[in-house]
């Protein structure tokens, strides 16, 4: 593999090939990589046409690369025997990488409510940190509100809906599973997220005993 020349053409992005073994998943990546029907179709596409869109990665100090965009493509390529994949290397700070990772993955058609919720939360916290540093220690009490509004504008949801998605990250995993599989509605899930973890567990036990899920009413 030829490493990119960082002296000349720093602002130019080139597609190069990197060994799969040098790629690492994004830390706390909120989007699931499932070995399902869609993955099978992706493998078929890669076998027939190759990887049409290169992965986006950023360099790590240990010589490996963290995947910003392309976890599913990497998984599919590895499954069918690829040893190298095409990538674009971008030097990004931690919060920039979080925002880029979330934005690139939110373009996918099939995203579960919990994936979207944790992605919004990660982006929200990253934007707040970046904006906070620009304030140079000055406290901006509207920082959280501005971050929520920015996410809503960029992702096509109202600020209130963004807040609701972030709120359901406080649900216990068993509750989130019910939201993802459609057995519990989104609005009841938001209301349940205000309960303490112990209360959520008690509610879950009651739901399983009664073989029902709470409705909005």
HELIX and SHEET records of a PDB file:
HELIX    1   1 UNK A   20  UNK A   22  5                                   3    
HELIX    2   2 UNK A   37  UNK A   49  1                                  13    
HELIX    3   3 UNK A   71  UNK A   79  1                                   9    
HELIX    4   4 UNK A   94  UNK A  105  1                                  12    
HELIX    5   5 UNK A  113  UNK A  134  1                                  22    
HELIX    6   6 UNK A  143  UNK A  155  1                                  13    
HELIX    7   7 UNK A  159  UNK A  167  1                                   9    
HELIX    8   8 UNK A  168  UNK A  170  5                                   3    
HELIX    9   9 UNK A  173  UNK A  180  1                                   8    
HELIX   10  10 UNK A  186  UNK A  192  1                                   7    
HELIX   11  11 UNK A  197  UNK A  210  1                                  14    
SHEET    1   A 5 UNK A  15  UNK A  19  0                                        
SHEET    2   A 5 UNK A  84  UNK A  89 -1                                        
SHEET    3   A 5 UNK A  55  UNK A  59  1                                        
SHEET    4   A 5 UNK A  65  UNK A  69 -1                                        
SHEET    5   A 5 UNK A  23  UNK A  24  1                                        
END                                                                             
